[in-house]
């Protein structure tokens, strides 16, 4: 049974499996730096634009035996050229669960290509749009997807089909491009179930939660449940290699 064929998987296990699925081609950045540095025995440079996350991550590293192997940078992946040094290059670059937010994803992928060493790899968890949705969606369905994208800050220019995604990567210069389509019900439906569990646990044990947080959990559960049941968006694992 593969990483994505376990409907009873808990949320933390799903997150770790996502890291490993993307890390099949690369070691990289983000909240998973410690996991990657530890399990893959490599040096890791992480990038986040959230100052609070950056501070917390650096505090965690102070007491970690891995701190010599991890460098955490504060800045946006949309502007890697402004964060990294001119001579910085990498064997692997990954984006675990953020590429669809980049404004735009294509600028990010072009910059990464320049920063990859020969035979270096890019690996991402990302989203694509169903081809049929572009032609057959009702106005209501289009508004729902537009609302979801605006709510979670996904630029509309990032919503392309798997075929167009592959073409764009190859146009940039990536070779051996592979795009694996994941089961939307397991991915989105699993997220919906996780939000429901958080809400129910808070209510059952009387854990303090503001009205806005309760509404957020319920709305998130509904939206991801909708995405899990409708043929609109496709969760994907993307891989590409720089051979030049």
Residue pairs with C-beta under 8 A, 6 or more apart in sequence:
3 17
3 18
3 20
3 21
4 17
4 21
4 182
4 183
4 186
4 187
5 183
5 186
6 186
7 186
7 190
9 17
9 190
11 190
11 194
11 197
14 190
16 35
18 96
18 97
18 125
19 32
19 35
19 36
19 96
21 125
21 237
22 28
22 94
22 95
22 96
22 123
22 124
22 125
22 237
23 36
23 40
23 94
23 123
24 123
24 239
25 92
25 94
25 121
25 122
25 123
25 239
25 241
26 91
26 92
26 93
26 94
26 121
26 122
26 123
27 36
27 37
27 40
27 42
27 44
27 91
27 92
27 94
28 36
28 44
28 45
28 46
28 92
28 93
28 94
28 95
28 96
28 123
29 44
29 45
29 46
29 47
29 48
29 77
29 93
29 94
29 95
29 96
30 46
30 47
30 48
30 94
30 95
30 96
30 97
30 98
31 46
31 48
31 53
31 57
31 96
32 96
33 44
33 46
33 57
33 70
33 72
34 60
34 61
34 64
34 66
34 70
36 42
36 44
37 43
37 44
37 66
37 69
37 70
38 66
42 69
42 92
43 69
43 70
43 71
44 69
44 70
44 71
45 70
45 71
45 72
45 73
45 84
45 88
45 90
46 57
46 70
46 71
46 72
46 73
47 73
47 75
47 76
47 77
47 80
47 83
48 54
48 57
48 72
48 73
48 74
49 74
49 75
49 76
49 77
51 74
54 72
54 73
54 74
57 72
58 72
61 67
61 70
61 72
64 70
73 83
73 84
75 82
75 83
76 83
77 95
77 98
77 102
77 108
78 102
78 103
78 104
78 107
78 108
80 108
80 111
80 112
80 115
81 111
84 115
88 115
89 115
89 116
89 117
89 120
90 115
90 116
90 117
90 120
91 116
91 117
91 119
91 120
91 121
92 120
92 121
92 122
92 123
93 112
93 115
93 116
93 120
93 121
93 122
93 123
94 122
94 123
94 124
95 102
95 108
95 123
95 124
95 125
95 126
96 125
97 125
99 105
99 108
99 124
99 125
99 126
99 158
99 238
100 126
100 127
100 154
100 158
101 152
101 153
101 154
101 155
101 158
102 108
102 155
102 158
103 155
104 155
104 157
104 158
105 126
105 155
105 158
106 157
106 168
106 172
109 122
109 168
109 169
109 172
109 174
110 172
112 122
113 122
113 172
113 173
113 174
113 242
116 122
116 242
117 242
118 242
118 243
118 244
119 241
119 242
119 243
120 241
120 242
121 239
121 240
121 241
121 242
122 174
122 238
122 239
122 240
122 241
122 242
123 237
123 238
123 239
124 237
124 238
125 235
125 236
125 237
125 238
126 165
126 235
126 236
126 237
126 238
127 154
127 158
127 159
127 233
127 234
127 235
127 236
128 159
128 160
128 161
128 162
128 165
128 179
128 181
128 233
128 234
128 236
129 159
129 160
129 161
129 232
129 233
129 234
130 161
130 231
130 232
130 233
130 234
131 161
131 163
132 231
133 141
133 145
133 231
133 232
134 161
137 145
137 232
141 230
141 232
144 226
145 232
145 233
146 156
148 154
148 223
148 227
149 155
149 156
149 159
151 223
159 233
160 168
162 179
162 181
162 234
162 236
165 179
165 236
165 238
166 177
166 179
169 177
169 238
169 240
170 177
173 242
173 244
174 240
174 241
174 242
175 240
175 241
175 242
175 243
176 239
176 240
176 241
176 243
177 238
177 239
177 240
178 238
178 239
178 240
179 236
179 237
179 238
179 239
180 236
180 237
180 238
180 239
181 234
181 235
181 236
182 234
182 235
182 236
182 237
184 227
184 228
184 231
184 233
184 234
184 235
185 228
185 229
187 228
187 235
188 224
188 225
188 227
188 228
188 233
188 235
189 224
189 225
189 228
189 229
190 228
191 220
191 224
191 228
192 220
192 221
192 222
192 223
192 224
192 225
192 228
193 221
195 217
195 218
195 220
195 221
195 224
196 217
196 221
198 217
199 214
199 217
199 218
199 221
201 207
202 209
202 214
202 217
227 233
